[in-house]
């Protein structure tokens, strides 16, 4: 789950992935997800592995990598440039962008085999640093800030390795398939942990660093269903919203309050149907939020979304219901209703806005006889009630200004009303305002400094309930490989 309380080993996975990638002979595929740094050519074809790897970075950073014509795309044109933005398209979860070719080239894969084959291995390392008014006392936290949880320190946020094969959704001749595996290590595992997936690291031991196989799924693409359908089965990102859990896919380093308490991943099956060039329909079933199907908290849950774009691609709405069942209290059994709107003003300005309503029924009272499940909070119910209805509302808006092919600025405004305190531990309204700069070196290094101010409107929420305000200056550096 994404709240503040929120191993095949990395070397073994990486080693096995490299061998697999080197032997795959098939042509390139389409529909990258999540978004990754892109280069049209594959520099550094000569020399040994380390020489090819060094050549890739040298050409990428100097801007001397050769480029070729863009491959054919099916559907509306992309509204944004990526880089510098995390994605070139208005995003929807649970599927590659149907009809989009795969133009991604990765340093590691290029050094291994010249970026040949359809199985790819890539990833990133993300060191982070922050200074915060939360202080340095034992147990000090930036909570409810996510992905910047520990104050006043340098740490490793994410070390991520991806292994994937993407289905070719540009063609409409044959059924195609893909898969995705993720290995994540770092402090951010506390924002990605699901009950039943190595969750004792957090739920039982509250470790600072941990491992999570955050995403593992299979995609099957059916070209003759409407204008294309992708069926995803496995564990994947909870589909609504602007922000993703893995850092390069986000506008800024830290996450919004809205994101920090909503569902993180779901395990189930999701069909994504390109009804026409402007409309995408999604229908699926999961085991409920942030739980493995084999846990006692799992229950069949419905999810459905509609994404609708204007012909100009200047506007997109993404309407979702997520995790819908009886809504009774269980591990993160949130009933979620979400609306996201993207708007492009001109070639350099755009904004993204999201609002949601979530709830659970029969949540144990913090003053009642029922002990909340480990890893969850109770609700501030009325006196004398053992359980109650706990709901939360949230709003976030991003305004983004592109300064050039390697830079953009972001202003984020955010409000969360945790009515019963069941998500953050403190009932009431909290807001944050973040100003951030995103700078790329080539297409393989991101630097994302930010300044952030958090304010609690109803009670002292920050620094273990002793402060109404919190100020943070922070940055991460994302090194792609």
Buried (B, 14 or more C-beta within 10 A) or exposed (E): BBBBBBEEEBEEBBEBBBEBBBEEEEEBBBBBBBBBBBBBBBBBEEEEEEEBBBBBBBBBBEEEBEEEEEEEBBBBEBBBBBBBBBBBBBBBBBBBBBBBBBBBBBBBBBBBBBBBBBBBBBBBBBBBBBEBBBEEEEEBBBBBBBBBBBBBBEBBBBBBBBBBBBBBBBBBEEEBBBBBBBBBBBBBBBBBBBBBBBBEBBBEEEEBBBBBBBBBBBBBBBBEBBBBBBBBBBBBBBBBBBBBBBBBBBBBBBBBBBBBBBBBBBBBBBBBBBBEBBBBBBBBBBBBBBBBBEBEBBBEBBBBBBBBBBEEBBBBBBBBBBBBBEBEBBBBBBBBBBBBBBBBEEEEEBBBBBBBBBBBBBBBBBBBEEEBBEBBBBBBBEEEEEBBBBBBBBBBBBBBBBEEEBBBBBBBBBBBBBBBBBBBBBBBBBBBEBBBBBBBBBBBBBBBBBBBBBBBEEEBBBBBEEBBEBBBEBBBBBBBB
